[in-house]
Amino acid sequence: MTTLPVCQTLLLEPHNGVLHITLNRPESRNAMSLQMVAELRAVLAAVRDDRGIRALVIGGAGGPVSAGATSRTWPVPAGKGRRPTVT
């Protein structure tokens, strides 16, 4: 199996060909931050060609899978004075 990246916002548990990915930011209802998106992309790139991983299961710590995005961590678009509101 491929070596998985070290993650701060994701919990990774490979088991019998299934990689369980848990979004681990329960204090924000697992809202996606830029760091979480980067880590998720790195994990997906790492296992893309791994024949030992047959399935991915994505869940959320402490309840919801994800409440969406955390607008505080996303960059402000050029020429705009404020971040968009995420509901």
PDB file of N, CA, C and O in Angstrom:
ATOM      1  N   MET A   1       0.834  -1.184   0.000  1.00  0.00           N
ATOM      2  CA  MET A   1       0.000   0.000   0.000  1.00  0.00           C
ATOM      3  C   MET A   1       0.884   1.256   0.000  1.00  0.00           C
ATOM      4  O   MET A   1       1.980   1.267   0.561  1.00  0.00           O
ATOM      5  N   THR A   2       0.387   2.282  -0.628  1.00  0.00           N
ATOM      6  CA  THR A   2       1.053   3.574  -0.705  1.00  0.00           C
ATOM      7  C   THR A   2       1.202   4.180   0.688  1.00  0.00           C
ATOM      8  O   THR A   2       0.332   4.002   1.541  1.00  0.00           O
ATOM      9  N   THR A   3       2.292   4.886   0.917  1.00  0.00           N
ATOM     10  CA  THR A   3       2.457   5.638   2.165  1.00  0.00           C
ATOM     11  C   THR A   3       1.519   6.838   2.122  1.00  0.00           C
ATOM     12  O   THR A   3       1.546   7.625   1.176  1.00  0.00           O
ATOM     13  N   LEU A   4       0.703   6.969   3.136  1.00  0.00           N
ATOM     14  CA  LEU A   4      -0.262   8.065   3.191  1.00  0.00           C
ATOM     15  C   LEU A   4       0.397   9.306   3.778  1.00  0.00           C
ATOM     16  O   LEU A   4       1.272   9.197   4.637  1.00  0.00           O
ATOM     17  N   PRO A   5      -0.019  10.493   3.319  1.00  0.00           N
ATOM     18  CA  PRO A   5       0.554  11.726   3.869  1.00  0.00           C
ATOM     19  C   PRO A   5       0.124  11.925   5.320  1.00  0.00           C
ATOM     20  O   PRO A   5      -0.915  11.423   5.749  1.00  0.00           O
ATOM     21  N   VAL A   6       0.934  12.660   6.057  1.00  0.00           N
ATOM     22  CA  VAL A   6       0.581  13.033   7.427  1.00  0.00           C
ATOM     23  C   VAL A   6      -0.410  14.186   7.338  1.00  0.00           C
ATOM     24  O   VAL A   6      -0.173  15.164   6.628  1.00  0.00           O
ATOM     25  N   CYS A   7      -1.523  14.066   8.062  1.00  0.00           N
ATOM     26  CA  CYS A   7      -2.578  15.083   7.993  1.00  0.00           C
ATOM     27  C   CYS A   7      -2.912  15.596   9.394  1.00  0.00           C
ATOM     28  O   CYS A   7      -2.851  14.853  10.374  1.00  0.00           O
ATOM     29  N   GLN A   8      -3.263  16.865   9.466  1.00  0.00           N
ATOM     30  CA  GLN A   8      -3.684  17.477  10.728  1.00  0.00           C
ATOM     31  C   GLN A   8      -5.195  17.595  10.817  1.00  0.00           C
ATOM     32  O   GLN A   8      -5.747  17.642  11.916  1.00  0.00           O
ATOM     33  N   THR A   9      -5.880  17.643   9.663  1.00  0.00           N
ATOM     34  CA  THR A   9      -7.335  17.834   9.687  1.00  0.00           C
ATOM     35  C   THR A   9      -8.100  16.602   9.240  1.00  0.00           C
ATOM     36  O   THR A   9      -9.331  16.612   9.221  1.00  0.00           O
ATOM     37  N   LEU A  10      -7.388  15.539   8.880  1.00  0.00           N
ATOM     38  CA  LEU A  10      -8.021  14.298   8.437  1.00  0.00           C
ATOM     39  C   LEU A  10      -7.491  13.136   9.267  1.00  0.00           C
ATOM     40  O   LEU A  10      -6.315  13.107   9.630  1.00  0.00           O
ATOM     41  N   LEU A  11      -8.360  12.185   9.564  1.00  0.00           N
ATOM     42  CA  LEU A  11      -7.951  10.922  10.155  1.00  0.00           C
ATOM     43  C   LEU A  11      -8.017   9.885   9.050  1.00  0.00           C
ATOM     44  O   LEU A  11      -9.025   9.797   8.348  1.00  0.00           O
ATOM     45  N   LEU A  12      -6.971   9.103   8.883  1.00  0.00           N
ATOM     46  CA  LEU A  12      -6.884   8.122   7.809  1.00  0.00           C
ATOM     47  C   LEU A  12      -6.754   6.729   8.405  1.00  0.00           C
ATOM     48  O   LEU A  12      -5.850   6.469   9.200  1.00  0.00           O
ATOM     49  N   GLU A  13      -7.665   5.824   8.017  1.00  0.00           N
ATOM     50  CA  GLU A  13      -7.641   4.461   8.531  1.00  0.00           C
ATOM     51  C   GLU A  13      -7.826   3.472   7.385  1.00  0.00           C
ATOM     52  O   GLU A  13      -8.955   3.238   6.953  1.00  0.00           O
ATOM     53  N   PRO A  14      -6.736   2.886   6.884  1.00  0.00           N
ATOM     54  CA  PRO A  14      -6.878   1.854   5.865  1.00  0.00           C
ATOM     55  C   PRO A  14      -7.244   0.529   6.534  1.00  0.00           C
ATOM     56  O   PRO A  14      -6.704   0.179   7.583  1.00  0.00           O
ATOM     57  N   HIS A  15      -8.177  -0.203   5.906  1.00  0.00           N
ATOM     58  CA  HIS A  15      -8.602  -1.482   6.461  1.00  0.00           C
ATOM     59  C   HIS A  15      -9.129  -2.376   5.346  1.00  0.00           C
ATOM     60  O   HIS A  15     -10.168  -2.088   4.751  1.00  0.00           O
ATOM     61  N   ASN A  16      -8.416  -3.451   5.066  1.00  0.00           N
ATOM     62  CA  ASN A  16      -8.856  -4.441   4.071  1.00  0.00           C
ATOM     63  C   ASN A  16      -9.231  -3.821   2.720  1.00  0.00           C
ATOM     64  O   ASN A  16     -10.275  -4.151   2.157  1.00  0.00           O
ATOM     65  N   GLY A  17      -8.396  -2.935   2.206  1.00  0.00           N
ATOM     66  CA  GLY A  17      -8.635  -2.352   0.891  1.00  0.00           C
ATOM     67  C   GLY A  17      -9.568  -1.159   0.878  1.00  0.00           C
ATOM     68  O   GLY A  17      -9.870  -0.614  -0.183  1.00  0.00           O
ATOM     69  N   VAL A  18     -10.027  -0.750   2.053  1.00  0.00           N
ATOM     70  CA  VAL A  18     -10.913   0.417   2.156  1.00  0.00           C
ATOM     71  C   VAL A  18     -10.181   1.481   2.968  1.00  0.00           C
ATOM     72  O   VAL A  18      -9.689   1.204   4.061  1.00  0.00           O
ATOM     73  N   LEU A  19     -10.111   2.693   2.435  1.00  0.00           N
ATOM     74  CA  LEU A  19      -9.508   3.805   3.169  1.00  0.00           C
ATOM     75  C   LEU A  19     -10.632   4.656   3.745  1.00  0.00           C
ATOM     76  O   LEU A  19     -11.403   5.270   3.007  1.00  0.00           O
ATOM     77  N   HIS A  20     -10.715   4.683   5.071  1.00  0.00           N
ATOM     78  CA  HIS A  20     -11.698   5.527   5.760  1.00  0.00           C
ATOM     79  C   HIS A  20     -11.036   6.877   6.017  1.00  0.00           C
ATOM     80  O   HIS A  20      -9.999   6.957   6.675  1.00  0.00           O
ATOM     81  N   ILE A  21     -11.645   7.930   5.496  1.00  0.00           N
ATOM     82  CA  ILE A  21     -11.155   9.295   5.667  1.00  0.00           C
ATOM     83  C   ILE A  21     -12.175  10.028   6.532  1.00  0.00           C
ATOM     84  O   ILE A  21     -13.342  10.149   6.159  1.00  0.00           O
ATOM     85  N   THR A  22     -11.730  10.515   7.689  1.00  0.00           N
ATOM     86  CA  THR A  22     -12.623  11.254   8.579  1.00  0.00           C
ATOM     87  C   THR A  22     -12.196  12.712   8.613  1.00  0.00           C
ATOM     88  O   THR A  22     -11.065  13.032   8.977  1.00  0.00           O
ATOM     89  N   LEU A  23     -13.118  13.595   8.227  1.00  0.00           N
ATOM     90  CA  LEU A  23     -12.868  15.035   8.346  1.00  0.00           C
ATOM     91  C   LEU A  23     -12.854  15.331   9.835  1.00  0.00           C
ATOM     92  O   LEU A  23     -13.836  15.054  10.524  1.00  0.00           O
ATOM     93  N   ASN A  24     -11.766  15.886  10.348  1.00  0.00           N
ATOM     94  CA  ASN A  24     -11.582  15.991  11.791  1.00  0.00           C
ATOM     95  C   ASN A  24     -11.472  17.438  12.259  1.00  0.00           C
ATOM     96  O   ASN A  24     -10.440  17.866  12.775  1.00  0.00           O
ATOM     97  N   ARG A  25     -12.552  18.171  12.068  1.00  0.00           N
ATOM     98  CA  ARG A  25     -12.660  19.530  12.604  1.00  0.00           C
ATOM     99  C   ARG A  25     -14.043  19.681  13.225  1.00  0.00           C
ATOM    100  O   ARG A  25     -14.821  20.535  12.801  1.00  0.00           O
ATOM    101  N   PRO A  26     -14.360  18.851  14.237  1.00  0.00           N
ATOM    102  CA  PRO A  26     -15.722  18.864  14.787  1.00  0.00           C
ATOM    103  C   PRO A  26     -16.120  20.204  15.395  1.00  0.00           C
ATOM    104  O   PRO A  26     -17.308  20.523  15.458  1.00  0.00           O
ATOM    105  N   GLU A  27     -15.136  21.002  15.849  1.00  0.00           N
ATOM    106  CA  GLU A  27     -15.460  22.305  16.445  1.00  0.00           C
ATOM    107  C   GLU A  27     -16.071  23.259  15.421  1.00  0.00           C
ATOM    108  O   GLU A  27     -16.739  24.223  15.797  1.00  0.00           O
ATOM    109  N   SER A  28     -15.848  23.000  14.125  1.00  0.00           N
ATOM    110  CA  SER A  28     -16.416  23.842  13.064  1.00  0.00           C
ATOM    111  C   SER A  28     -17.403  23.044  12.205  1.00  0.00           C
ATOM    112  O   SER A  28     -17.677  23.403  11.059  1.00  0.00           O
ATOM    113  N   ARG A  29     -17.933  21.951  12.781  1.00  0.00           N
ATOM    114  CA  ARG A  29     -18.841  21.059  12.055  1.00  0.00           C
ATOM    115  C   ARG A  29     -18.168  20.532  10.787  1.00  0.00           C
ATOM    116  O   ARG A  29     -18.824  20.314   9.769  1.00  0.00           O
ATOM    117  N   ASN A  30     -16.853  20.330  10.863  1.00  0.00           N
ATOM    118  CA  ASN A  30     -16.032  19.778   9.774  1.00  0.00           C
ATOM    119  C   ASN A  30     -16.061  20.624   8.509  1.00  0.00           C
ATOM    120  O   ASN A  30     -15.949  20.107   7.397  1.00  0.00           O
ATOM    121  N   ALA A  31     -16.214  21.938   8.695  1.00  0.00           N
ATOM    122  CA  ALA A  31     -16.172  22.853   7.548  1.00  0.00           C
ATOM    123  C   ALA A  31     -14.798  22.764   6.893  1.00  0.00           C
ATOM    124  O   ALA A  31     -13.780  22.645   7.574  1.00  0.00           O
ATOM    125  N   MET A  32     -14.781  22.824   5.572  1.00  0.00           N
ATOM    126  CA  MET A  32     -13.546  22.703   4.800  1.00  0.00           C
ATOM    127  C   MET A  32     -12.707  23.973   4.926  1.00  0.00           C
ATOM    128  O   MET A  32     -13.181  25.077   4.656  1.00  0.00           O
ATOM    129  N   SER A  33     -11.470  23.797   5.336  1.00  0.00           N
ATOM    130  CA  SER A  33     -10.502  24.892   5.349  1.00  0.00           C
ATOM    131  C   SER A  33      -9.553  24.665   4.174  1.00  0.00           C
ATOM    132  O   SER A  33      -9.564  23.597   3.562  1.00  0.00           O
ATOM    133  N   LEU A  34      -8.739  25.660   3.862  1.00  0.00           N
ATOM    134  CA  LEU A  34      -7.755  25.479   2.797  1.00  0.00           C
ATOM    135  C   LEU A  34      -6.817  24.328   3.130  1.00  0.00           C
ATOM    136  O   LEU A  34      -6.442  23.559   2.245  1.00  0.00           O
ATOM    137  N   GLN A  35      -6.436  24.201   4.393  1.00  0.00           N
ATOM    138  CA  GLN A  35      -5.549  23.108   4.797  1.00  0.00           C
ATOM    139  C   GLN A  35      -6.224  21.755   4.580  1.00  0.00           C
ATOM    140  O   GLN A  35      -5.595  20.823   4.079  1.00  0.00           O
ATOM    141  N   MET A  36      -7.496  21.643   4.952  1.00  0.00           N
ATOM    142  CA  MET A  36      -8.201  20.375   4.782  1.00  0.00           C
ATOM    143  C   MET A  36      -8.309  20.001   3.306  1.00  0.00           C
ATOM    144  O   MET A  36      -8.119  18.838   2.950  1.00  0.00           O
ATOM    145  N   VAL A  37      -8.608  20.959   2.458  1.00  0.00           N
ATOM    146  CA  VAL A  37      -8.708  20.694   1.023  1.00  0.00           C
ATOM    147  C   VAL A  37      -7.349  20.231   0.482  1.00  0.00           C
ATOM    148  O   VAL A  37      -7.283  19.287  -0.305  1.00  0.00           O
ATOM    149  N   ALA A  38      -6.274  20.893   0.903  1.00  0.00           N
ATOM    150  CA  ALA A  38      -4.933  20.501   0.445  1.00  0.00           C
ATOM    151  C   ALA A  38      -4.590  19.087   0.915  1.00  0.00           C
ATOM    152  O   ALA A  38      -4.025  18.299   0.157  1.00  0.00           O
ATOM    153  N   GLU A  39      -4.931  18.768   2.156  1.00  0.00           N
ATOM    154  CA  GLU A  39      -4.656  17.434   2.672  1.00  0.00           C
ATOM    155  C   GLU A  39      -5.489  16.374   1.950  1.00  0.00           C
ATOM    156  O   GLU A  39      -4.984  15.298   1.631  1.00  0.00           O
ATOM    157  N   LEU A  40      -6.737  16.673   1.697  1.00  0.00           N
ATOM    158  CA  LEU A  40      -7.606  15.731   0.988  1.00  0.00           C
ATOM    159  C   LEU A  40      -7.081  15.490  -0.429  1.00  0.00           C
ATOM    160  O   LEU A  40      -7.064  14.352  -0.898  1.00  0.00           O
ATOM    161  N   ARG A  41      -6.661  16.537  -1.100  1.00  0.00           N
ATOM    162  CA  ARG A  41      -6.083  16.384  -2.442  1.00  0.00           C
ATOM    163  C   ARG A  41      -4.816  15.531  -2.401  1.00  0.00           C
ATOM    164  O   ARG A  41      -4.600  14.700  -3.282  1.00  0.00           O
ATOM    165  N   ALA A  42      -3.981  15.732  -1.384  1.00  0.00           N
ATOM    166  CA  ALA A  42      -2.744  14.959  -1.258  1.00  0.00           C
ATOM    167  C   ALA A  42      -3.045  13.476  -1.023  1.00  0.00           C
ATOM    168  O   ALA A  42      -2.372  12.610  -1.582  1.00  0.00           O
ATOM    169  N   VAL A  43      -4.044  13.187  -0.205  1.00  0.00           N
ATOM    170  CA  VAL A  43      -4.432  11.793   0.051  1.00  0.00           C
ATOM    171  C   VAL A  43      -4.958  11.160  -1.228  1.00  0.00           C
ATOM    172  O   VAL A  43      -4.568  10.043  -1.569  1.00  0.00           O
ATOM    173  N   LEU A  44      -5.831  11.852  -1.934  1.00  0.00           N
ATOM    174  CA  LEU A  44      -6.393  11.300  -3.169  1.00  0.00           C
ATOM    175  C   LEU A  44      -5.307  11.072  -4.219  1.00  0.00           C
ATOM    176  O   LEU A  44      -5.338  10.072  -4.937  1.00  0.00           O
ATOM    177  N   ALA A  45      -4.353  11.988  -4.313  1.00  0.00           N
ATOM    178  CA  ALA A  45      -3.251  11.809  -5.267  1.00  0.00           C
ATOM    179  C   ALA A  45      -2.383  10.611  -4.873  1.00  0.00           C
ATOM    180  O   ALA A  45      -1.896   9.878  -5.733  1.00  0.00           O
ATOM    181  N   ALA A  46      -2.196  10.423  -3.562  1.00  0.00           N
ATOM    182  CA  ALA A  46      -1.353   9.321  -3.088  1.00  0.00           C
ATOM    183  C   ALA A  46      -1.958   7.960  -3.392  1.00  0.00           C
ATOM    184  O   ALA A  46      -1.229   7.008  -3.672  1.00  0.00           O
ATOM    185  N   VAL A  47      -3.279   7.853  -3.340  1.00  0.00           N
ATOM    186  CA  VAL A  47      -3.919   6.537  -3.520  1.00  0.00           C
ATOM    187  C   VAL A  47      -4.505   6.327  -4.914  1.00  0.00           C
ATOM    188  O   VAL A  47      -5.044   5.259  -5.205  1.00  0.00           O
ATOM    189  N   ARG A  48      -4.407   7.319  -5.761  1.00  0.00           N
ATOM    190  CA  ARG A  48      -5.034   7.245  -7.084  1.00  0.00           C
ATOM    191  C   ARG A  48      -4.665   5.982  -7.840  1.00  0.00           C
ATOM    192  O   ARG A  48      -5.548   5.343  -8.413  1.00  0.00           O
ATOM    193  N   ASP A  49      -3.411   5.600  -7.865  1.00  0.00           N
ATOM    194  CA  ASP A  49      -2.963   4.435  -8.633  1.00  0.00           C
ATOM    195  C   ASP A  49      -2.684   3.215  -7.756  1.00  0.00           C
ATOM    196  O   ASP A  49      -2.106   2.233  -8.222  1.00  0.00           O
ATOM    197  N   ASP A  50      -3.088   3.274  -6.507  1.00  0.00           N
ATOM    198  CA  ASP A  50      -2.844   2.169  -5.575  1.00  0.00           C
ATOM    199  C   ASP A  50      -3.940   1.119  -5.736  1.00  0.00           C
ATOM    200  O   ASP A  50      -5.086   1.351  -5.351  1.00  0.00           O
ATOM    201  N   ARG A  51      -3.594  -0.022  -6.299  1.00  0.00           N
ATOM    202  CA  ARG A  51      -4.569  -1.108  -6.516  1.00  0.00           C
ATOM    203  C   ARG A  51      -5.001  -1.761  -5.208  1.00  0.00           C
ATOM    204  O   ARG A  51      -5.983  -2.502  -5.177  1.00  0.00           O
ATOM    205  N   GLY A  52      -4.270  -1.489  -4.131  1.00  0.00           N
ATOM    206  CA  GLY A  52      -4.628  -2.031  -2.827  1.00  0.00           C
ATOM    207  C   GLY A  52      -5.794  -1.313  -2.179  1.00  0.00           C
ATOM    208  O   GLY A  52      -6.427  -1.846  -1.267  1.00  0.00           O
ATOM    209  N   ILE A  53      -6.085  -0.099  -2.647  1.00  0.00           N
ATOM    210  CA  ILE A  53      -7.237   0.663  -2.148  1.00  0.00           C
ATOM    211  C   ILE A  53      -8.369   0.510  -3.156  1.00  0.00           C
ATOM    212  O   ILE A  53      -8.281   1.005  -4.280  1.00  0.00           O
ATOM    213  N   ARG A  54      -9.427  -0.174  -2.749  1.00  0.00           N
ATOM    214  CA  ARG A  54     -10.559  -0.432  -3.649  1.00  0.00           C
ATOM    215  C   ARG A  54     -11.717   0.537  -3.431  1.00  0.00           C
ATOM    216  O   ARG A  54     -12.577   0.693  -4.299  1.00  0.00           O
ATOM    217  N   ALA A  55     -11.734   1.185  -2.267  1.00  0.00           N
ATOM    218  CA  ALA A  55     -12.845   2.093  -1.968  1.00  0.00           C
ATOM    219  C   ALA A  55     -12.403   3.142  -0.960  1.00  0.00           C
ATOM    220  O   ALA A  55     -11.485   2.922  -0.170  1.00  0.00           O
ATOM    221  N   LEU A  56     -13.075   4.285  -1.001  1.00  0.00           N
ATOM    222  CA  LEU A  56     -12.886   5.355  -0.023  1.00  0.00           C
ATOM    223  C   LEU A  56     -14.215   5.576   0.682  1.00  0.00           C
ATOM    224  O   LEU A  56     -15.270   5.584   0.049  1.00  0.00           O
ATOM    225  N   VAL A  57     -14.157   5.754   1.992  1.00  0.00           N
ATOM    226  CA  VAL A  57     -15.336   6.106   2.772  1.00  0.00           C
ATOM    227  C   VAL A  57     -15.009   7.406   3.481  1.00  0.00           C
ATOM    228  O   VAL A  57     -14.041   7.477   4.239  1.00  0.00           O
ATOM    229  N   ILE A  58     -15.811   8.436   3.240  1.00  0.00           N
ATOM    230  CA  ILE A  58     -15.555   9.745   3.838  1.00  0.00           C
ATOM    231  C   ILE A  58     -16.659  10.044   4.843  1.00  0.00           C
ATOM    232  O   ILE A  58     -17.848   9.958   4.533  1.00  0.00           O
ATOM    233  N   GLY A  59     -16.238  10.397   6.050  1.00  0.00           N
ATOM    234  CA  GLY A  59     -17.177  10.740   7.114  1.00  0.00           C
ATOM    235  C   GLY A  59     -16.688  11.955   7.870  1.00  0.00           C
ATOM    236  O   GLY A  59     -15.658  12.540   7.535  1.00  0.00           O
ATOM    237  N   GLY A  60     -17.433  12.326   8.887  1.00  0.00           N
ATOM    238  CA  GLY A  60     -17.075  13.489   9.686  1.00  0.00           C
ATOM    239  C   GLY A  60     -17.019  13.153  11.157  1.00  0.00           C
ATOM    240  O   GLY A  60     -17.845  12.387  11.653  1.00  0.00           O
ATOM    241  N   ALA A  61     -16.058  13.715  11.859  1.00  0.00           N
ATOM    242  CA  ALA A  61     -15.923  13.514  13.297  1.00  0.00           C
ATOM    243  C   ALA A  61     -17.003  14.306  14.025  1.00  0.00           C
ATOM    244  O   ALA A  61     -17.262  15.463  13.695  1.00  0.00           O
ATOM    245  N   GLY A  62     -17.620  13.689  14.998  1.00  0.00           N
ATOM    246  CA  GLY A  62     -18.556  14.401  15.867  1.00  0.00           C
ATOM    247  C   GLY A  62     -19.887  14.754  15.250  1.00  0.00           C
ATOM    248  O   GLY A  62     -20.570  15.635  15.771  1.00  0.00           O
ATOM    249  N   GLY A  63     -20.291  14.123  14.177  1.00  0.00           N
ATOM    250  CA  GLY A  63     -21.614  14.404  13.619  1.00  0.00           C
ATOM    251  C   GLY A  63     -21.622  14.605  12.127  1.00  0.00           C
ATOM    252  O   GLY A  63     -21.479  13.642  11.374  1.00  0.00           O
ATOM    253  N   PRO A  64     -21.789  15.865  11.671  1.00  0.00           N
ATOM    254  CA  PRO A  64     -21.954  16.083  10.238  1.00  0.00           C
ATOM    255  C   PRO A  64     -20.694  15.766   9.446  1.00  0.00           C
ATOM    256  O   PRO A  64     -19.577  15.914   9.940  1.00  0.00           O
ATOM    257  N   VAL A  65     -20.896  15.327   8.210  1.00  0.00           N
ATOM    258  CA  VAL A  65     -19.747  15.089   7.332  1.00  0.00           C
ATOM    259  C   VAL A  65     -19.032  16.403   7.098  1.00  0.00           C
ATOM    260  O   VAL A  65     -17.820  16.485   7.299  1.00  0.00           O
ATOM    261  N   SER A  66     -19.759  17.445   6.674  1.00  0.00           N
ATOM    262  CA  SER A  66     -19.163  18.758   6.498  1.00  0.00           C
ATOM    263  C   SER A  66     -20.253  19.811   6.407  1.00  0.00           C
ATOM    264  O   SER A  66     -21.287  19.607   5.771  1.00  0.00           O
ATOM    265  N   ALA A  67     -20.003  20.934   7.053  1.00  0.00           N
ATOM    266  CA  ALA A  67     -20.948  22.044   7.017  1.00  0.00           C
ATOM    267  C   ALA A  67     -20.684  22.970   5.842  1.00  0.00           C
ATOM    268  O   ALA A  67     -21.354  23.993   5.704  1.00  0.00           O
ATOM    269  N   GLY A  68     -19.721  22.630   4.993  1.00  0.00           N
ATOM    270  CA  GLY A  68     -19.387  23.483   3.848  1.00  0.00           C
ATOM    271  C   GLY A  68     -17.962  23.975   3.967  1.00  0.00           C
ATOM    272  O   GLY A  68     -17.054  23.206   4.280  1.00  0.00           O
ATOM    273  N   ALA A  69     -17.766  25.263   3.714  1.00  0.00           N
ATOM    274  CA  ALA A  69     -16.424  25.847   3.747  1.00  0.00           C
ATOM    275  C   ALA A  69     -16.327  26.875   4.854  1.00  0.00           C
ATOM    276  O   ALA A  69     -17.317  27.517   5.205  1.00  0.00           O
ATOM    277  N   THR A  70     -15.141  27.029   5.402  1.00  0.00           N
ATOM    278  CA  THR A  70     -14.871  28.055   6.398  1.00  0.00           C
ATOM    279  C   THR A  70     -14.407  29.296   5.653  1.00  0.00           C
ATOM    280  O   THR A  70     -13.265  29.351   5.197  1.00  0.00           O
ATOM    281  N   SER A  71     -15.272  30.285   5.523  1.00  0.00           N
ATOM    282  CA  SER A  71     -14.946  31.460   4.707  1.00  0.00           C
ATOM    283  C   SER A  71     -13.760  32.241   5.246  1.00  0.00           C
ATOM    284  O   SER A  71     -13.086  32.930   4.481  1.00  0.00           O
ATOM    285  N   ARG A  72     -13.484  32.154   6.547  1.00  0.00           N
ATOM    286  CA  ARG A  72     -12.365  32.908   7.126  1.00  0.00           C
ATOM    287  C   ARG A  72     -11.023  32.458   6.570  1.00  0.00           C
ATOM    288  O   ARG A  72     -10.068  33.235   6.589  1.00  0.00           O
ATOM    289  N   THR A  73     -10.919  31.228   6.075  1.00  0.00           N
ATOM    290  CA  THR A  73      -9.628  30.728   5.614  1.00  0.00           C
ATOM    291  C   THR A  73      -9.439  30.855   4.115  1.00  0.00           C
ATOM    292  O   THR A  73      -8.334  30.632   3.619  1.00  0.00           O
ATOM    293  N   TRP A  74     -10.467  31.201   3.388  1.00  0.00           N
ATOM    294  CA  TRP A  74     -10.368  31.298   1.926  1.00  0.00           C
ATOM    295  C   TRP A  74      -9.920  32.702   1.552  1.00  0.00           C
ATOM    296  O   TRP A  74     -10.299  33.664   2.219  1.00  0.00           O
ATOM    297  N   PRO A  75      -9.123  32.838   0.504  1.00  0.00           N
ATOM    298  CA  PRO A  75      -8.626  34.166   0.122  1.00  0.00           C
ATOM    299  C   PRO A  75      -9.744  35.065  -0.385  1.00  0.00           C
ATOM    300  O   PRO A  75     -10.734  34.600  -0.948  1.00  0.00           O
ATOM    301  N   VAL A  76      -9.561  36.365  -0.170  1.00  0.00           N
ATOM    302  CA  VAL A  76     -10.503  37.357  -0.684  1.00  0.00           C
ATOM    303  C   VAL A  76     -10.217  37.535  -2.173  1.00  0.00           C
ATOM    304  O   VAL A  76      -9.063  37.744  -2.549  1.00  0.00           O
ATOM    305  N   PRO A  77     -11.250  37.457  -3.042  1.00  0.00           N
ATOM    306  CA  PRO A  77     -11.025  37.646  -4.480  1.00  0.00           C
ATOM    307  C   PRO A  77     -10.402  39.013  -4.759  1.00  0.00           C
ATOM    308  O   PRO A  77     -10.700  39.984  -4.064  1.00  0.00           O
ATOM    309  N   ALA A  78      -9.547  39.091  -5.762  1.00  0.00           N
ATOM    310  CA  ALA A  78      -8.875  40.344  -6.127  1.00  0.00           C
ATOM    311  C   ALA A  78      -9.913  41.430  -6.405  1.00  0.00           C
ATOM    312  O   ALA A  78     -10.901  41.195  -7.100  1.00  0.00           O
ATOM    313  N   GLY A  79      -9.676  42.610  -5.859  1.00  0.00           N
ATOM    314  CA  GLY A  79     -10.557  43.744  -6.095  1.00  0.00           C
ATOM    315  C   GLY A  79     -11.784  43.762  -5.195  1.00  0.00           C
ATOM    316  O   GLY A  79     -12.618  44.660  -5.313  1.00  0.00           O
ATOM    317  N   LYS A  80     -11.909  42.800  -4.311  1.00  0.00           N
ATOM    318  CA  LYS A  80     -13.065  42.739  -3.413  1.00  0.00           C
ATOM    319  C   LYS A  80     -12.622  43.119  -2.011  1.00  0.00           C
ATOM    320  O   LYS A  80     -11.508  42.799  -1.597  1.00  0.00           O
ATOM    321  N   GLY A  81     -13.477  43.786  -1.298  1.00  0.00           N
ATOM    322  CA  GLY A  81     -13.140  44.243   0.032  1.00  0.00           C
ATOM    323  C   GLY A  81     -13.454  43.250   1.138  1.00  0.00           C
ATOM    324  O   GLY A  81     -12.932  43.381   2.245  1.00  0.00           O
ATOM    325  N   ARG A  82     -14.300  42.257   0.862  1.00  0.00           N
ATOM    326  CA  ARG A  82     -14.640  41.319   1.918  1.00  0.00           C
ATOM    327  C   ARG A  82     -14.829  39.918   1.354  1.00  0.00           C
ATOM    328  O   ARG A  82     -15.009  39.732   0.151  1.00  0.00           O
ATOM    329  N   ARG A  83     -14.785  38.960   2.232  1.00  0.00           N
ATOM    330  CA  ARG A  83     -14.976  37.571   1.833  1.00  0.00           C
ATOM    331  C   ARG A  83     -16.458  37.304   1.570  1.00  0.00           C
ATOM    332  O   ARG A  83     -17.320  37.948   2.167  1.00  0.00           O
ATOM    333  N   PRO A  84     -16.750  36.373   0.694  1.00  0.00           N
ATOM    334  CA  PRO A  84     -18.152  35.999   0.494  1.00  0.00           C
ATOM    335  C   PRO A  84     -18.698  35.319   1.746  1.00  0.00           C
ATOM    336  O   PRO A  84     -17.951  34.691   2.497  1.00  0.00           O
ATOM    337  N   THR A  85     -19.985  35.446   1.962  1.00  0.00           N
ATOM    338  CA  THR A  85     -20.639  34.805   3.099  1.00  0.00           C
ATOM    339  C   THR A  85     -20.943  33.359   2.732  1.00  0.00           C
ATOM    340  O   THR A  85     -21.509  33.078   1.675  1.00  0.00           O
ATOM    341  N   VAL A  86     -20.562  32.457   3.613  1.00  0.00           N
ATOM    342  CA  VAL A  86     -20.849  31.033   3.411  1.00  0.00           C
ATOM    343  C   VAL A  86     -21.952  30.655   4.380  1.00  0.00           C
ATOM    344  O   VAL A  86     -21.825  30.862   5.587  1.00  0.00           O
ATOM    345  N   THR A  87     -23.021  30.109   3.859  1.00  0.00           N
ATOM    346  CA  THR A  87     -24.124  29.706   4.728  1.00  0.00           C
ATOM    347  C   THR A  87     -24.264  28.224   4.757  1.00  0.00           C
ATOM    348  O   THR A  87     -25.145  27.701   5.439  1.00  0.00           O
TER     349      THR A  87
END
